[in-house]
């Protein structure tokens, strides 16, 4: 099959590489430096102590998605609308579009732009770019999506070695992941520490639970029941992934814009919609955005927010 990846970051490159290794024709839309590196050296996957060179096509032109049977949207949440408009003219009527993104609203945003169903996918992978055109797998890799009308997609992914399961309630799983991200991502970013060292600091485990409790109340107001095992997940991640920095931390350290508006910021917006307050999440959002402005040199005026 032809599979297009819109957004050649760590997530898109990892799953694109796995699908290409399974024999599919994979095309990736990325930035010029990525396209140049892949054109010269192929896409390199570092996984389980091996360094594999994967044959894919890469382009800065979204028209490369034309003819794709499956499109994986893997851009940062802040780029979702732009990405949707860019790929819209090039999609086959039969193409399945999947959102492999953080947050709980991206699939809905894409669906409105594309005028078709977009499948929200819960992504559980630790990966990072280890140079232009080089993706390093650091753990996990499974996916979760709706059990309704997705059997062919699930089979495709499983056959590519991507453990994928059907879920009776993907929105619940998306919220569970959002709550975990809200509790961990901004703290790792602001403290510039991996998870293991982060939770060794006084008061941090208690603070993480406070962040999660606020987000949990907002989920309930949205009509989503999240399993309280989410607190066990929050406690376990700093143990099982002690050396990992959050994606928010990696963005700040690399001078990039973060997804904080679609993590803790999403909780703050939805809390306000229901007349609730989320002071810890609001504070963390403001702190990360200020750190982001300092790291990127981008002001609110330059973003067009004023």
N, C-alpha and C positions, 0 to 999 in steps of 0.2 A: 504494500500500500504506500501511497505518498502521504507523508506526515509532515506538517509544517509547524514550526515552533516560533511563535511571535514573542521575542524577548530572550536573547541569548545570554542570560545570566547563569548563575550557578544551578538553579533549578531547571531551567530550560535546556541547558547544555547536558546536564546529567541524564535527564529522561530522553533527550534527543539521541545521545550517545547509545543508551541502552536499546532504543528502538532500531537504530542503525545497525548495531551489532547483531540484532535479530533478523537482519536482511531487508528491512524496509528502506524506502527512499526517503531520506530526511533532509528537509531544507530549514535553515534557521535565519531569522531576520535579526540582525544585530548592528552594533556600531562599527564604523570604518576600521578601527584597529583590530577588532575581532575578526571581521571579514577578511582582512589582509592576512592575519595569522593563519586562519583556517585554509585560505586559498593556497598558502605556501606549504603548510605543514600538516593539514588535516586537523580534525578535532581530537585533542588528546584527553583521554580519560585515565585518571590515576585512581585505581581501585584495588583493594586487597593486596597491596604490595606490587601490583603490576602497573605498567604504563602502556596503555593501548592506544594506537592511532586509528581513529574511526573515520571512514569515508562519508562525508556529508557535503551538502552545498550550503553556502552562506552568502547573504546579500544584505545590503542596506535598503533595498527596494522591497516594500511589502507585496509587490506584484508577484514575487516568487511563490507566494502561497497558492497561486492559481492552480487548480486541479487537485488540490489536497483532499484526501478522504477524511482526514482528521486534523484539526488545528488545535494546538495547545497554546493557550495564551498564558505567558509566564512573565509579563512585564510587572514592574512595581505598580502598586495600586493607584498611585497618583497619575500614572500614564494610561490607565485603562480606557478612558474615553477616547483619547487620541489614537490608541492602538486599534480600538474598535472601528473608528472611522477610516483608518488606513487600510484595514483588511476587507472592509465591507464590499467594495466593488469587485473583489477578486475571488469571492467564495463560491464554490459550487452549491447548488440548491440542496444537494444531498450531504454536504460536509457536516460532520459532527464537530462542534466547537466546545472545548473544555477550558474552564478557568482553573489554572493551578496557581492560585494566588492567596495571599494572606487576607484576613478580614472576612466580613460576612455579606458584603454587598456587591462584589465585583461581577458575579455571574448575572445578577439582576441588571446592573448597569450595561453590560455587554448585550444582554438580550434586548434591551430597549433600543440600543443603537442598531443592532443587526436585524431586528425584526424576526428572530428565530429563537428556539430554545438553546440555552447555553448551560452546560452541565457544570455545577460547582463541584470541585474536587478538593478533598482534604489531603494535604501533602505532609508526609512525615519523613523528611530527609534532612540530613546534615551534609551540606556540600558547600564548596567555595571555589571561586576562580583562583587558580594558582599561576596566573599569568595570562596573557592574551591567548585565547584558544585552548587553554588548559583548565579542565575542571577536575577537582579533587573530591572524591566521595569520602565522607568521614563517618557515616553511620546511617542506619535504617534505609528507608527508600520506598516504603509502602504507600499506597494510595487508597482512598476511600471515596466512593461515589454512589449516587442513588441506585437502588435496586430496580427501578422502574425504567424499562426500555433501554438498558445499557449493557445487556449481556454480551453483545458483539465487541463493544469497546473493552469491557473487562477481560474477555478472552484474549483480545489483541495484546493488552498490557501484560497479562500473566504469562503469555507465551514468550514475551520479551524479557522475562525474568524480573518483572516489576510486580511485586506482590500487591494485588489489587482486590479489594473486597467490596461487596455491595452492602449498602447501609439502608435500613428502613427510615432513617431520619438524618440526612446529611446536614441539615441546618443545625441540629443539635451538636453534631460533631464539629462543625465550623465554629460554633460558639464556644465549645469546650477548648478548642485550639486557641481561639481568640483570647479567652480568659488566661490560659497558660502564657501566651505571648505577652499579654498586658502585665502579668506578674513578674516576668523575667526580663523581657527585652530592654525596657528603658533603664532598669537598674544596672544591667551589664554595660549599657552604653554610657550612662552618666558616670559610673565608677571605673569604666575602662578595665573591667576585670572579667575573666572567664567565670562560668557559673560556680565552679567549686570554690574558688577564692571569694567570690561575691557573698556566698551564704555564710562564710566564716566571720563576716563583719557583724558587730553588735547590732541587734535589732532587725537585721535584714529578713530573716525568715518570717518574723511577725509582720513586717511591712508587706511582704509578698502576699500573705494571707489577707491583709486588709485591702490590698488592690483587687484581689480576686473576689472578695465578698462584694465590693461595690459593683464589679462587672456582672456578678451572678444575679444581683438584684435587678440590674437592667435587662438581662436576658429574660428573667421571669416576667418583667413588665412587657417584654416583646412577645410573650406567650411561648417561650422556649424553656423547657425543663432540662437543665444540665445536671448530669449525674455528679453527685458530690465526690466521686472518685477523682474529680479534677484536682482536688487538693493533694491527693496522693501523687498524682502526676507532677504537680508543681514541686513537691518535696523530693521526688525521685530524680528529676532531670539534673540537678546539680551534682548528683552522685554518679549517674550513668554517663553524663556528658560533662564531666568536671572541667575539662580543658577547652570547652567550646565557648566562643563569644557569640552573643546574639547577632542576628542580621542587622539590627539597629546599631549595635556597637561597631560592626564592620563597616557600615555605611559612614558613620561619623569619622572613624579612623581613616577612611579612604576619601574623605572630603566630599561625600555624596549626600543627596537629599535622602531622608529616611521615610519610612511608611508610618510614622507615629500618628498622623491624622486618621489613619485607617485601623489603628490598634487602640491605644488608650483614648485617642481623640474621637474615635467612633463611639466608644462607651460614653464619653462626655456629651456628645451630640444626642444620642438616643436617650440618655438620662434626662436631658432637658425637655425632650419631646414628651416624656411621661411625668414631668414635674418633679423629677428626682434630682438629687445632687450627687456628684461623684468627685469630691474634693481632692482625693489622692490622685486619681487618674488625671484630673484637670491640672494639678500641679506638675505631675510628671510630663504631661504633654507640653506644657509651657517651658519646662526646663530643657527638654530634648530639643524643642524648636529653637530655643536660644542657643543651645550648643551647636545645633545644625547650622544656624546662621553664621556663627563664628567659624565653623569648620569649612563652610562652602563659600562664605563671603556673599551670600545671597540675602538680600533684605526683603521685607514684606513688599516694599514698593516695587522692587525689581520683579517679584513674582506676580505682580498685578493684583495683590490682595488689598491694596489701599487705593 
